[in-house]
Amino acid sequence: MIDSRSFDARRGKREKVQAKGLNTIIYGKEDIDLASVEQLIDPSQTRAIAQTLQYLATNYVNDQRTLSELLDLYEKDTENHLDALSTYPGKHPGDFAKPRRLEVAAAINRLRSLKVKR
């Protein structure tokens, strides 16, 4: 089970989730380094991963779900389109390319604040 406190994207009073180029996501107070994730080939994938992390944290991360369950929910919600990830409900999220669940899992795995419960 994933500890919900480990998905805290707050930096001060505001949440900060932002992709920086192809290899970095700023998530709250930490940087997620994706340089060794060779399957990422476009910054639009990194932007979608950053938004996916925020989406999962807001909608699904609790102390009862596993990483696999979170990824299943992500795939189900974005099966036909990425509108679920949009910060503006019902509108296309912009310049996103849908990452595979493995890339999302790689980003979560590199989240240093991640805590897993047994």
QUIRABEL-V696269 format. One record per backbone hydrogen bond with DSSP energy under -0.5 kcal/mol. CO is the residue of the C=O (numbers start at 0). NH is the residue of the N-H. E is the energy in kcal/mol with one decimal. If there is no record, write none. Layout:
CO:NH:E
CO:NH:E
//
This chain:
0:116:-4.4
2:5:-1.6
3:6:-1.3
4:7:-0.9
6:8:-0.7
8:15:-2.9
10:13:-1.0
13:10:-3.7
15:27:-3.7
17:25:-3.8
18:20:-0.6
19:23:-1.1
22:33:-3.7
23:19:-3.4
24:26:-0.7
24:31:-3.4
25:17:-2.4
25:27:-0.5
26:29:-1.7
29:26:-3.0
30:32:-0.6
31:24:-1.9
31:33:-0.7
33:36:-1.9
35:37:-1.4
36:39:-1.6
41:44:-1.7
41:45:-1.0
42:46:-2.5
43:47:-1.7
43:96:-1.3
44:48:-2.3
45:49:-2.4
46:50:-2.2
47:51:-2.3
48:52:-2.5
49:53:-1.7
50:54:-2.5
51:55:-3.0
52:56:-2.3
53:57:-2.3
54:58:-2.4
55:59:-2.6
55:60:-2.6
61:64:-0.9
64:1:-2.4
65:69:-2.1
66:70:-2.4
67:71:-2.2
68:72:-2.3
69:73:-2.3
70:74:-2.5
71:75:-2.4
72:76:-2.5
73:77:-1.8
75:78:-0.9
81:84:-1.8
82:85:-1.4
86:88:-0.6
87:90:-2.0
93:95:-2.0
99:102:-0.6
99:103:-1.7
100:104:-2.7
101:105:-2.1
102:106:-2.0
103:107:-2.3
104:108:-2.7
105:109:-1.3
107:110:-1.4
109:111:-0.9
110:113:-1.9
114:2:-2.8
//
